[in-house]
Amino acid sequence: MSLFGTDIDGGLTLARRVGQKYRPVFDALNPKDRAALAWYFLPHRSGKPVVGVTRPRILKWYCPFADQQQFSSGHRYCINVYVGCGHGCEYCYAAGYEPDEPNCKKNFERHLLRDLEDLDNYNVPPAPVHLSNSTDPFQVLEKQTWQTLFTLKQILRCRRRFTSVVLLTKNPSIPAEPQYLEILQQLSSLPDDHPSKQPFEQKNLPPLRMEVSLAFWQDEVRTFFDPAAPPVNERMEAIRKLRAAGLSVVLRVDPLLPRSPLPNGKTLADFDLPEAQSLADLEQLVAFAAEVGAMRIVYSVTKITQPRFKPLSETMQKLKQAYEHLCKPQRLTFSGGSWRLPHDIAQQYVVEPFLDICRRYNMPATYCKHNLVSTP
């Protein structure tokens, strides 16, 4: 145990300098845990009167840009194993800040081990860990570097420091391979001495959750919007393997797109866009989720993100035009680097017809943000 880990007063002094947007999380903790969070997340030697959660190398605060009053994710971790993603999805929100080409992080393994050592040194209380919010941990690069496999092994070794382990992917075939399944199955159980073991068992909560994105039923639509992501049938077969291995799966029908007819007799074809998510296609996806016993469906409405250092793709320009037509006489909302449909328009034309299908199949459906902040 390091000196910092036993120095509660020093940690509380450091915690009093945390920026206002993080303060709700720190203030909600008991003094011991608040001090531990301060030692782990906050820069020790900064001379600034106000500091942010900038210290960890790999095992980071879930969203360091978000104000906890508006996006109350709380104390939770995110590990972006890679930088960038090779799937090339047209609508990817990470295009606003991630590079075009995927790559490995320099000294990733060494930095991850140091972060995990710090969790022990500072005796940080357990929290959920997400892989990941900006890149797919099971993209093709994983078959060359095995860094996600290394990460999972280290999380298993330090399992007492984490509550839920959540993995988000469009490529479930890799985690369905035997060497991954063995570790994932072990991660699906909390050790007997874990402080969350009893609450998780009482509430029947899975300690590990595989969240698999499958937004399109027709593979030709997948090739249009997710050009380098795995085919639909391949993902479905891998999901069945994950479920057969006893892993909890969440199906992410995410993002949701508008469908024809649009107002004033227009269709998506008028904007040179395919019918990506007909109600019949969405019903097939929901029926599949029910068939495999998915925990729930997670959804969100497509954001049109301005890519970093380049214009919108031709596809997203067309979708933006369709959005502008759909929301007339209102205007699109622009926030966080993305254009979005006004809430009432999105609910009426995109979300509610989908939720009606989920209700008919008794399939719980949760908005993406709510799904995140409710992960214990």
C-alpha positions in Angstrom: 0.0 0.0 0.0 1.5 3.3 -1.0 1.6 6.4 1.2 -1.1 8.0 -0.9 -3.4 5.1 -0.3 -3.3 5.7 3.5 -3.4 9.5 3.3 -7.1 10.2 3.5 -6.6 13.8 4.6 -4.3 14.5 1.6 -6.8 12.9 -0.7 -9.7 15.0 0.7 -7.6 18.1 0.2 -7.0 17.1 -3.4 -10.7 16.3 -3.9 -11.7 19.8 -2.8 -10.0 21.1 -5.9 -11.9 18.9 -8.4 -13.8 20.8 -11.1 -17.5 21.6 -10.6 -18.7 19.2 -13.4 -17.2 16.2 -11.5 -18.1 17.4 -8.0 -21.5 15.5 -7.7 -19.7 12.2 -7.9 -17.0 13.0 -5.4 -19.4 14.7 -2.9 -21.6 11.6 -2.9 -18.9 9.3 -1.5 -17.8 8.7 2.0 -14.5 10.4 2.9 -12.3 7.3 2.5 -13.6 6.5 -1.0 -13.6 10.2 -2.0 -9.9 10.4 -1.1 -9.2 7.2 -3.0 -10.9 8.6 -6.1 -9.0 11.8 -5.8 -5.6 10.1 -5.6 -6.4 7.9 -8.6 -8.1 10.3 -11.0 -6.7 13.8 -10.1 -3.2 15.1 -11.0 -1.1 15.1 -7.8 1.4 17.8 -8.7 -0.7 20.3 -10.5 -0.5 23.8 -9.2 -3.9 24.7 -10.6 -6.6 25.7 -8.1 -9.2 23.6 -10.0 -8.3 20.2 -11.5 -10.0 17.6 -13.7 -9.9 13.8 -14.0 -6.8 13.8 -16.2 -4.3 11.5 -14.5 -5.0 7.8 -15.5 -3.2 6.5 -18.5 -5.6 3.8 -19.9 -8.2 3.0 -17.3 -10.0 6.3 -17.5 -13.1 8.1 -16.2 -16.0 7.0 -18.5 -16.5 10.4 -20.2 -14.1 13.1 -19.0 -15.9 15.8 -21.1 -19.3 15.4 -19.6 -20.8 17.5 -16.8 -22.1 15.0 -14.1 -25.2 17.2 -13.6 -26.2 16.6 -17.2 -24.7 13.2 -17.9 -24.7 11.5 -14.5 -22.5 8.5 -15.3 -20.9 8.5 -11.9 -17.8 6.7 -11.0 -17.2 4.3 -13.8 -14.3 3.4 -16.1 -13.8 3.2 -19.8 -10.9 1.4 -21.6 -10.6 2.3 -25.2 -8.2 -0.5 -26.2 -7.5 1.0 -29.6 -7.4 4.4 -31.2 -9.9 4.6 -34.1 -12.0 1.8 -35.6 -11.8 -0.1 -38.8 -15.6 -0.7 -39.3 -16.0 2.6 -41.2 -19.6 3.1 -40.1 -21.1 6.2 -41.8 -23.0 7.4 -38.7 -20.2 6.9 -36.1 -20.3 9.6 -33.5 -16.6 9.0 -32.7 -15.7 10.4 -36.2 -15.8 13.8 -34.5 -12.7 13.1 -32.5 -11.1 9.8 -33.5 -8.6 9.3 -36.4 -9.7 7.6 -39.6 -7.3 4.7 -39.4 -7.3 2.4 -36.3 -4.1 1.9 -34.4 -2.6 0.6 -31.2 -1.8 2.8 -28.2 1.8 3.3 -27.4 2.9 1.2 -24.4 -0.7 0.1 -23.9 0.0 -3.0 -21.8 2.6 -1.3 -19.5 0.3 1.7 -18.9 -2.7 -0.5 -18.2 -0.7 -2.5 -15.6 0.3 0.7 -13.9 -3.3 1.9 -13.7 -4.4 -1.4 -12.2 -1.6 -1.2 -9.7 -2.8 2.3 -8.7 -6.3 1.0 -8.1 -4.8 -1.3 -5.5 -2.4 1.3 -4.1 -5.1 3.9 -3.5 -7.7 1.2 -2.6 -10.2 2.6 -5.1 -13.8 1.2 -4.6 -15.1 -1.1 -7.3 -17.0 0.4 -10.2 -18.2 -0.7 -13.7 -15.8 -0.9 -16.5 -16.8 -0.4 -20.2 -14.9 -1.6 -23.3 -15.5 0.9 -24.9 -17.1 4.1 -25.9 -14.9 5.2 -28.9 -13.6 2.1 -30.6 -14.6 -1.5 -31.0 -12.4 -3.8 -28.8 -13.0 -6.7 -31.2 -12.3 -5.0 -34.5 -10.0 -6.8 -37.0 -6.9 -5.2 -35.3 -7.5 -7.5 -32.3 -6.6 -10.5 -34.3 -3.2 -9.0 -34.9 -2.4 -7.6 -31.5 -4.6 -9.4 -28.9 -4.7 -6.3 -26.7 -8.3 -6.8 -25.7 -7.5 -10.4 -24.7 -4.7 -9.1 -22.6 -7.0 -6.5 -21.0 -9.7 -9.1 -20.2 -7.1 -11.2 -18.5 -5.9 -8.3 -16.4 -9.5 -7.3 -15.4 -10.0 -10.9 -14.3 -6.8 -10.8 -12.2 -8.1 -7.6 -10.6 -11.8 -8.6 -10.5 -12.3 -7.2 -7.0 -11.8 -3.7 -8.4 -14.7 -3.9 -10.8 -18.4 -4.5 -10.6 -20.0 -4.9 -14.1 -17.8 -5.6 -17.0 -19.5 -4.3 -20.2 -18.2 -5.0 -23.7 -19.6 -3.3 -26.8 -18.9 -4.7 -30.2 -20.1 -5.2 -33.8 -17.9 -8.2 -34.1 -19.1 -10.8 -31.6 -17.4 -13.6 -33.5 -14.1 -12.9 -31.8 -15.4 -13.0 -28.2 -17.2 -16.2 -29.2 -13.9 -17.9 -29.8 -12.8 -20.4 -27.1 -9.9 -18.5 -25.7 -12.1 -15.5 -25.1 -15.2 -17.4 -23.9 -13.2 -19.0 -21.1 -12.2 -15.6 -19.7 -15.6 -14.1 -20.3 -17.3 -16.9 -18.4 -14.9 -16.4 -15.5 -15.6 -12.6 -15.5 -19.3 -13.5 -15.3 -18.9 -14.4 -11.6 -17.9 -12.2 -8.8 -15.4 -13.5 -6.2 -16.9 -14.6 -2.9 -15.2 -11.7 -1.1 -16.4 -9.1 -3.6 -18.4 -6.3 -1.9 -21.0 -6.4 -4.7 -21.5 -10.2 -4.8 -24.5 -10.4 -2.6 -26.4 -7.4 -4.1 -25.8 -8.7 -7.6 -27.1 -12.1 -6.7 -30.1 -10.8 -4.9 -31.1 -8.6 -7.9 -30.1 -11.3 -10.4 -27.7 -8.9 -12.1 -25.1 -10.3 -14.5 -21.5 -9.2 -13.6 -20.6 -9.3 -17.3 -22.6 -8.1 -20.3 -22.0 -8.4 -24.0 -23.6 -5.6 -25.9 -23.8 -6.4 -29.6 -24.7 -3.8 -32.2 -27.1 -5.1 -34.9 -29.0 -2.2 -36.3 -30.0 -3.7 -39.7 -31.8 -6.9 -40.8 -30.8 -6.7 -44.5 -27.2 -7.2 -45.2 -27.2 -4.9 -48.3 -28.3 -2.1 -45.9 -25.4 -3.1 -43.6 -22.9 -2.7 -46.4 -24.3 0.8 -47.2 -24.0 2.1 -43.6 -21.5 -0.3 -42.0 -19.2 -1.1 -44.9 -16.4 -2.9 -43.1 -18.4 -4.4 -40.2 -19.2 -8.1 -40.1 -22.3 -9.4 -42.0 -25.6 -9.7 -40.3 -25.8 -13.5 -40.3 -22.3 -13.8 -39.0 -23.2 -11.5 -36.0 -26.4 -13.5 -35.4 -24.6 -16.8 -35.3 -22.0 -15.4 -32.9 -24.7 -14.0 -30.6 -26.2 -17.5 -30.4 -22.8 -18.9 -29.4 -22.4 -16.3 -26.7 -25.8 -17.2 -25.3 -25.1 -20.9 -25.5 -22.0 -20.2 -23.4 -24.2 -18.7 -20.7 -23.2 -15.0 -21.3 -25.7 -12.2 -20.9 -26.3 -10.4 -24.2 -27.9 -7.0 -24.9 -28.9 -6.3 -28.5 -28.2 -2.8 -29.6 -30.6 -1.8 -32.4 -28.6 1.3 -32.5 -28.8 3.8 -34.2 -32.4 4.1 -35.3 -33.0 5.9 -38.6 -36.2 7.4 -40.1 -38.3 5.4 -42.5 -40.7 6.1 -45.3 -43.2 7.7 -45.7 -41.8 11.1 -44.7 -44.0 14.2 -44.5 -45.5 15.7 -47.7 -45.3 12.4 -49.6 -41.6 12.1 -49.6 -39.6 8.9 -49.2 -36.0 8.1 -48.4 -35.5 7.3 -52.0 -36.1 11.0 -52.8 -32.9 11.6 -50.9 -31.0 8.6 -52.5 -31.1 6.7 -49.3 -32.1 3.0 -48.8 -35.0 1.9 -46.6 -32.7 0.9 -43.9 -35.1 0.0 -41.1 -38.6 -0.8 -42.3 -41.0 -1.8 -39.5 -40.9 -5.4 -40.8 -37.1 -5.4 -40.5 -37.2 -3.9 -37.0 -39.7 -6.6 -36.0 -37.3 -9.3 -37.3 -34.5 -7.8 -35.1 -36.8 -7.6 -32.0 -38.0 -11.2 -32.6 -34.4 -12.3 -32.8 -33.6 -10.6 -29.5 -36.5 -12.4 -27.9 -35.5 -15.7 -29.5 -32.0 -15.7 -28.0 -33.1 -14.4 -24.7 -31.4 -11.0 -24.8 -31.6 -9.0 -21.6 -32.9 -6.0 -23.4 -32.6 -3.9 -26.5 -30.7 -0.6 -26.4 -31.4 2.1 -28.9 -30.6 5.7 -29.8 -31.5 8.0 -32.8 -28.8 8.6 -35.4 -26.7 11.7 -34.8 -25.1 13.3 -37.8 -21.6 14.0 -36.6 -19.3 16.5 -38.2 -16.1 14.5 -38.8 -12.7 15.8 -37.6 -10.9 17.8 -40.3 -13.1 16.8 -43.2 -16.6 17.4 -44.6 -19.6 15.1 -44.1 -19.7 12.0 -46.3 -22.1 12.0 -49.2 -24.3 9.6 -47.3 -24.5 11.7 -44.2 -25.2 14.9 -46.3 -28.2 13.1 -47.7 -29.3 11.9 -44.3 -29.0 15.5 -43.0 -31.2 16.7 -45.9 -33.8 14.0 -45.0 -33.6 15.1 -41.4 -34.2 18.8 -42.3 -37.2 17.8 -44.4 -38.6 15.6 -41.6 -38.4 18.3 -38.9 -39.8 21.3 -40.9 -40.7 23.9 -39.8 -38.4 23.2 -36.9 -34.6 23.2 -37.3 -32.2 20.5 -36.4 -30.5 20.8 -33.0 -26.7 21.1 -33.1 -24.8 20.2 -30.0 -21.6 18.2 -29.1 -20.5 18.4 -32.7 -23.6 16.7 -34.1 -26.9 17.6 -35.7 -29.9 15.9 -34.1 -33.6 15.6 -34.7 -35.7 17.6 -32.3 -36.9 15.3 -29.5 -40.6 15.4 -30.4 -39.9 14.7 -34.1 -37.5 11.8 -33.2 -40.0 10.3 -30.8 -43.0 10.5 -33.3 -41.3 9.3 -36.5 -38.4 7.2 -35.3 -38.7 5.9 -31.7 -42.3 5.2 -30.9 -43.1 2.9 -33.8 -40.0 0.9 -32.8 -41.0 0.8 -29.1 -44.5 -0.4 -30.1 -42.8 -3.5 -31.6 -40.7 -4.1 -28.5 -43.8 -3.9 -26.3 -45.6 -6.5 -28.4 -42.7 -8.9 -27.9 -42.4 -8.0 -24.2 -38.8 -7.0 -24.9 -37.4 -4.3 -22.6 -36.0 -1.4 -24.5 -33.7 1.2 -23.0 -32.3 4.5 -24.4 -28.6 4.3 -24.7 -27.8 6.9 -22.1 -30.2 5.4 -19.5 -28.7 2.0 -20.2 -25.2 3.4 -19.4 -26.0 5.2 -16.2 -28.0 2.3 -14.8 -25.1 -0.2 -15.1 -24.2 -1.1 -11.5 
